[in-house]
Amino acid sequence: MAWAVIRRCGGQVRAAFAGPYALDFGAILMMADAMGAETALLADALPSVEPIIVKAYRENADDGD
């Protein structure tokens, strides 16, 4: 279930004028709780997957220029 949450968390980002810079852990953990996922596992995993997701957003933004 934790991986299902991670696949869906890409839309839960913190962004500024320069674009997305982080995931919104609070929103993701609330979504995980609603889905019945193990929030402690996600709290451990999110810092590791966050840079990958943010990098993908930046690369996709660069492709659109």
C-alpha positions in Angstrom: 0.0 0.0 0.0 2.9 2.4 0.7 4.0 2.2 -2.9 0.5 3.0 -4.1 0.6 6.2 -2.1 4.1 7.0 -3.5 2.8 6.6 -7.0 0.0 9.0 -6.2 2.0 11.6 -4.3 3.5 13.3 -7.3 0.8 16.0 -7.3 1.5 16.9 -3.7 4.3 19.3 -4.1 5.5 22.6 -2.6 6.2 25.1 -5.4 7.4 28.6 -5.9 8.1 30.8 -8.9 11.0 28.5 -9.8 8.8 25.5 -9.8 8.4 22.5 -7.4 11.1 22.3 -4.8 9.7 19.6 -2.3 6.9 17.2 -1.6 4.1 18.2 0.9 4.8 15.5 3.4 1.8 16.5 5.5 -0.6 16.1 2.6 1.0 12.8 1.5 0.8 11.3 5.0 -2.9 12.4 5.3 -3.6 10.7 2.0 -1.7 7.6 3.2 -3.8 7.5 6.4 -7.0 7.8 4.3 -5.8 4.9 2.1 -5.0 2.8 5.1 -1.2 2.7 4.3 1.5 2.4 6.9 2.4 6.1 7.6 5.5 5.2 9.6 6.9 3.4 6.6 6.1 6.3 4.4 7.7 8.8 6.8 10.9 6.7 6.4 10.7 6.4 2.6 9.6 9.9 1.6 12.9 11.7 2.2 14.5 9.1 -0.2 12.0 9.4 -3.0 11.4 13.2 -2.7 14.5 14.2 -4.7 13.6 11.8 -7.5 10.1 13.1 -7.8 11.2 16.8 -7.6 13.9 16.1 -10.2 11.4 14.5 -12.6 9.2 17.6 -12.3 12.1 19.9 -13.1 13.1 17.7 -16.1 9.6 17.7 -17.4 9.4 21.5 -17.0 12.7 21.9 -18.9 11.4 19.8 -21.8 8.5 22.2 -22.2 10.7 25.2 -22.8 
